[in-house]
């Protein structure tokens, strides 16, 4: 008497179909992770830098200086100097992730003023890399000094 055995579940064509399904699931998951990483990436170099236009500024740096000059409030006039700040110009033209890289020692309120200044800025034109809008990290000095 010969016993019948059931065929293996994953034999021949079944193995190929199963492997293809696993591969597709892996690629879709990997693609979703890559898209998320791409969305969260902050660029330091891009084919087009972000731009900021304010009043009659002829360049981003001049416009930034004019905005700071018009909007800056000195928390304590006896403290003067330079604060180095970094921030991210988002894809939607807003500013985020404001970080003080070099502050003024013994000058309370200055870090808070720099954050207020940057978070209240008018919209920027975001940076682009190969035609795609990207998040971009900027570093700028903000100088606190009394006008002569």
Backbone torsions as a table, in degrees:
resi	resn	phi	psi	omega
1	UNK	NA	128.3	-177.6
2	UNK	-98.5	127.8	178.2
3	UNK	-87.0	138.5	175.9
4	UNK	-88.1	135.5	175.3
5	UNK	-113.9	146.5	178.5
6	UNK	-76.5	145.0	-179.0
7	UNK	-67.2	151.5	177.5
8	UNK	-58.8	143.4	-177.0
9	UNK	-63.8	-43.9	-176.2
10	UNK	-110.7	73.5	177.0
11	UNK	-119.2	150.0	174.5
12	UNK	52.8	-118.5	-177.3
13	UNK	-61.7	-35.6	178.8
14	UNK	-59.3	-39.2	178.6
15	UNK	-64.8	-41.7	-179.2
16	UNK	-64.2	-44.9	179.3
17	UNK	-63.2	-45.1	-179.7
18	UNK	-61.7	-46.2	179.8
19	UNK	-63.2	-37.9	178.7
20	UNK	-64.8	-41.2	178.9
21	UNK	-63.8	-45.1	178.7
22	UNK	-61.3	-43.5	179.3
23	UNK	-61.7	-44.3	179.0
24	UNK	-63.1	-43.0	178.4
25	UNK	-62.3	-41.7	179.0
26	UNK	-64.6	-44.6	179.5
27	UNK	-64.0	-41.7	179.2
28	UNK	-63.7	-42.9	179.1
29	UNK	-65.0	-44.9	179.2
30	UNK	-62.8	-41.4	179.1
31	UNK	-62.8	-41.7	178.4
32	UNK	-65.0	-40.4	178.3
33	UNK	-65.9	-42.5	178.7
34	UNK	-62.3	-40.2	179.0
35	UNK	-63.5	-43.0	-180.0
36	UNK	-64.4	-44.1	178.0
37	UNK	-62.3	-39.1	179.5
38	UNK	-64.0	-40.9	179.6
39	UNK	-66.2	-34.3	-175.6
40	UNK	-89.2	-11.9	-177.2
41	UNK	-63.5	133.7	174.7
42	UNK	-108.8	121.2	-175.4
43	UNK	-87.3	146.2	174.1
44	UNK	-107.1	-25.3	178.4
45	UNK	-134.6	134.4	179.0
46	UNK	-147.9	165.0	-178.6
47	UNK	-69.4	-27.3	174.7
48	UNK	-132.4	119.0	179.0
49	UNK	-71.9	155.7	171.8
50	UNK	-60.7	158.1	-179.9
51	UNK	-133.4	145.6	177.6
52	UNK	-129.2	125.1	179.4
53	UNK	-118.1	125.4	-180.0
54	UNK	-141.5	127.7	-179.8
55	UNK	48.8	-128.2	-174.3
56	UNK	-98.7	18.6	-179.1
57	UNK	-59.7	131.0	-177.2
58	UNK	-86.7	-12.0	178.0
59	UNK	-143.4	169.2	177.2
60	UNK	-58.6	-42.8	-176.9
61	UNK	-68.1	-40.1	177.4
62	UNK	-67.1	-41.6	177.4
63	UNK	-62.2	-41.6	178.7
64	UNK	-62.3	-44.7	179.7
65	UNK	-62.5	-41.7	178.3
66	UNK	-63.4	-42.4	178.9
67	UNK	-62.7	-45.4	179.2
68	UNK	-61.4	-45.1	-179.9
69	UNK	-59.0	-42.0	-178.5
70	UNK	-75.2	-30.1	-167.4
71	UNK	-109.9	-15.5	-174.6
72	UNK	-71.5	136.5	174.7
73	UNK	-116.6	123.1	178.4
74	UNK	-76.3	115.2	178.6
75	UNK	-64.0	-35.9	179.1
76	UNK	-147.3	113.7	-174.1
77	UNK	-59.7	-23.5	-178.0
78	UNK	-74.9	-15.7	177.0
79	UNK	-95.9	125.6	177.4
80	UNK	-138.3	153.2	179.0
81	UNK	152.2	-166.7	-174.7
82	UNK	-114.1	136.6	173.4
83	UNK	-113.8	127.6	176.2
84	UNK	-97.7	125.0	-175.0
85	UNK	-126.9	145.7	172.0
86	UNK	-119.3	152.3	180.0
87	UNK	-158.5	165.3	179.7
88	UNK	-110.7	129.8	170.9
89	UNK	-89.7	113.9	-176.1
90	UNK	-78.0	165.9	178.6
91	UNK	-61.7	-27.7	-179.0
92	UNK	-90.7	13.9	175.4
93	UNK	80.4	4.5	179.4
94	UNK	-93.1	170.8	178.5
95	UNK	-106.5	137.0	175.5
96	UNK	-141.4	176.1	173.9
97	UNK	50.4	53.5	178.1
98	UNK	-76.1	123.5	179.5
99	UNK	-131.0	132.7	176.0
100	UNK	-83.0	115.9	-179.1
101	UNK	-87.3	-36.2	177.9
102	UNK	-147.0	115.2	-177.6
103	UNK	-103.7	-173.2	176.2
104	UNK	-102.7	115.1	178.9
105	UNK	-65.8	145.6	177.3
106	UNK	58.7	29.7	177.2
107	UNK	-128.9	80.6	-176.7
108	UNK	-63.6	142.3	176.5
109	UNK	95.5	-14.4	-176.6
110	UNK	-71.7	-41.9	177.7
111	UNK	-61.2	-42.4	179.3
112	UNK	-63.4	-39.2	179.1
113	UNK	-65.8	-39.4	178.5
114	UNK	-63.8	-43.1	178.1
115	UNK	-62.0	-44.4	179.3
116	UNK	-61.1	-45.2	-178.5
117	UNK	-58.5	-49.0	-177.0
118	UNK	-71.5	-39.0	-177.6
119	UNK	-73.7	-13.3	177.3
120	UNK	-103.1	10.8	-178.5
121	UNK	-66.6	148.6	170.0
122	UNK	-63.1	167.9	-176.4
123	UNK	-62.5	144.0	172.7
124	UNK	-97.6	163.5	166.7
125	UNK	-92.0	118.3	-175.1
126	UNK	-66.3	160.0	177.5
127	UNK	-74.7	163.7	178.3
128	UNK	-136.4	146.9	172.9
129	UNK	-128.4	117.8	-176.4
130	UNK	52.6	40.9	176.0
131	UNK	84.7	-6.6	-178.8
132	UNK	-101.7	130.2	178.9
133	UNK	-64.9	133.0	-176.3
134	UNK	-132.2	160.0	170.6
135	UNK	-78.6	139.7	-173.1
136	UNK	-137.6	133.0	179.4
137	UNK	-89.9	132.3	179.7
138	UNK	-121.2	151.8	170.6
139	UNK	-129.2	129.9	-178.5
140	UNK	-141.2	147.4	172.3
141	UNK	-88.9	145.1	172.0
142	UNK	-123.7	121.2	-174.4
143	UNK	-102.7	123.9	175.8
144	UNK	-98.4	113.8	175.8
145	UNK	-155.1	150.0	177.3
146	UNK	-76.1	142.2	176.5
147	UNK	-73.3	138.1	-179.8
148	UNK	-70.2	NA	NA
